[in-house]
């Protein structure tokens, strides 16, 4: 069974912070400290790891009054909050995918146009970095994540993990600039058997 990789989202504290930013963008470090109860230095470190991973975008507050502007943090969704790091990762994944398809042409089943294939390249790499072993069906537009590497997580944490990962998948697809988006999890999803449906 694959295990969560040492990535920006390998820590549940970072997943929780990311979930808070997905639910309500433009939060400050103080906001996140107040909600999580974590020390400011710990929150800063977690947020920086999320920025470095392309999952969070910082923005300096535009002030009309005197005083030092605050830094506001939002989850990178590829639409309103765009991450240059995530965009670079998507481009690099597309280049590696194109190289693989040239070297092993039998891996390209020609079910989708190039933009959509490049989105899937970015998605598969991002999921792999997070500890998943995704199996993509280009004809059915599904991503099988079974077995979920987080199936052993506490049941109370699983709903947050699933929500964060669905939003991250949708953000990766949006950053890669193509027609595909996340539709949702299959109704039969459980901790050991998880399939995500995509849509155009």
C-alpha positions in Angstrom: 0.0 0.0 0.0 1.4 3.4 -0.9 2.2 5.7 2.0 1.8 9.5 2.1 5.0 11.0 0.7 7.1 13.6 2.4 5.4 16.4 0.6 3.9 19.8 1.5 0.7 18.0 2.5 2.2 15.0 4.4 1.5 16.6 7.7 -2.1 16.8 8.9 -1.4 20.2 10.5 -0.6 21.5 7.0 -3.7 19.8 5.6 -5.8 21.5 8.2 -4.3 24.9 7.4 -4.8 24.3 3.7 -8.4 23.3 4.4 -9.0 26.6 6.3 -7.6 28.5 3.4 -9.7 26.6 0.9 -12.8 27.4 2.9 -12.0 31.0 3.5 -9.1 32.7 1.6 -7.1 35.8 2.6 -6.3 34.7 6.1 -3.4 36.0 8.1 -0.9 34.0 10.1 -2.6 35.4 13.2 -6.0 34.1 12.0 -4.5 30.6 11.4 -2.8 30.6 14.8 -6.1 31.6 16.5 -8.0 28.8 14.8 -5.4 26.0 15.0 -3.9 26.9 18.4 -0.4 26.4 16.9 2.6 28.7 17.6 3.1 31.5 15.1 6.5 30.1 14.1 5.0 26.7 13.5 2.2 28.1 11.4 4.7 30.3 9.4 6.8 27.2 8.7 3.7 25.2 7.6 2.5 28.0 5.3 5.9 28.4 3.7 6.0 24.7 2.9 2.5 25.0 1.3 3.7 28.0 -0.7 6.8 26.1 -1.8 4.6 23.2 -2.9 2.4 25.5 -5.0 -0.6 25.0 -2.8 -0.9 28.5 -1.2 -0.5 32.0 -2.6 0.6 35.0 -0.5 -0.6 38.5 -1.2 0.3 41.7 0.4 -2.7 43.6 1.6 -3.6 46.8 -0.2 -4.0 49.4 2.5 -5.6 52.8 2.2 -4.6 53.8 5.8 -1.3 54.2 7.5 0.4 51.1 8.9 2.2 48.0 7.8 0.3 46.0 5.3 -0.5 42.4 6.3 0.3 39.3 4.2 -2.9 37.5 3.3 -2.8 33.8 2.4 -5.2 31.9 0.1 -5.3 28.4 -1.3 -4.1 28.2 -4.9 -7.1 27.3 -7.0 -5.7 28.0 -10.4 -8.5 30.5 -11.2 -8.7 33.4 -8.8 -5.5 32.5 -6.8 -2.9 31.4 -9.3 0.5 29.9 -8.2 3.5 30.3 -10.5 5.1 27.3 -8.7 2.1 25.1 -9.4 2.0 26.4 -13.0 5.7 25.5 -13.4 5.1 22.0 -11.9 2.3 21.5 -14.4 4.5 22.5 -17.4 7.3 20.2 -16.2 4.8 17.3 -15.8 3.5 17.9 -19.4 7.1 17.8 -20.8 7.9 14.6 -19.0 4.6 13.1 -20.1 5.2 14.1 -23.7 8.7 12.5 -23.5 7.3 9.3 -22.1 4.7 9.1 -24.9 7.4 9.6 -27.5 9.6 6.9 -26.0 6.7 4.5 -25.3 4.0 5.4 -27.9 1.8 2.5 -26.8 1.1 4.4 -23.5 -0.9 7.0 -25.4 -4.4 5.8 -26.1 -5.5 9.0 -27.9 -8.7 9.3 -25.9 -8.2 13.0 -25.1 -6.8 16.1 -26.7 -3.3 17.4 -25.7 -4.5 20.0 -23.2 -6.5 17.4 -21.3 -3.6 14.9 -21.4 -1.3 17.5 -20.0 -3.7 18.2 -17.2 -3.7 14.5 -16.3 0.2 14.5 -16.4 0.2 17.2 -13.8 -2.5 15.5 -11.7 -0.8 12.1 -11.7 2.5 13.7 -10.7 0.9 15.7 -7.9 -1.0 12.7 -6.5 2.2 10.6 -6.7 4.1 13.2 -4.7 1.3 13.1 -2.1 1.6 9.3 -1.7 -1.2 8.1 -4.0 -0.8 5.5 -6.8 -3.4 6.9 -9.2 -4.8 4.9 -12.1 -6.4 7.1 -14.8 -9.1 5.9 -17.2 -9.1 8.5 -20.0 -12.3 7.1 -21.6 -14.4 7.0 -18.4 -12.7 10.2 -17.0 -12.0 8.5 -13.7 -9.0 8.5 -11.3 -8.8 5.5 -9.1 -7.0 6.2 -5.9 -7.5 2.8 -4.3 -6.3 2.0 -1.8 -6.2 5.4 -0.2 -2.9 5.9 1.6 -4.9 7.8 4.3 -7.3 5.0 5.0 -5.7 4.5 8.4 -6.3 8.1 9.4 -8.8 8.9 12.2 -12.3 8.9 10.9 -12.7 12.5 12.0 -9.8 13.6 9.9 -10.8 11.7 6.8 -13.5 14.1 5.7 -11.0 17.0 5.9 -8.4 15.0 4.0 -10.9 14.0 1.3 -12.2 17.6 0.9 -8.6 19.0 0.7 -7.5 16.4 -1.8 -10.5 17.0 -4.1 -9.9 20.7 -4.0 -6.2 20.2 -4.7 -7.0 17.9 -7.6 -9.3 20.5 -9.1 -6.7 23.2 -8.5 -4.0 21.2 -10.3 -6.3 20.7 -13.3 -7.1 24.4 -13.4 -3.4 25.4 -13.1 -2.6 23.1 -16.0 -5.1 25.0 -18.2 -7.3 22.5 -20.0 -10.9 21.3 -20.2 -11.0 18.9 -17.3 -12.2 19.6 -13.8 -13.1 17.4 -10.8 -16.8 16.4 -10.7 -16.6 14.6 -7.3 -16.0 11.2 -5.6 -18.0 8.2 -6.6 -20.9 7.6 -4.2 -19.4 4.2 -3.2 -16.1 5.8 -2.0 -14.8 4.5 1.3 -11.3 4.6 2.9 -10.2 1.5 0.9 -11.9 2.1 -2.4 -11.9 5.6 -3.8 -12.6 6.7 -7.4 -12.8 10.4 -8.4 -14.9 11.4 -11.5 -13.7 14.1 -13.8 -15.8 16.2 -16.2 -15.2 18.6 -19.0 
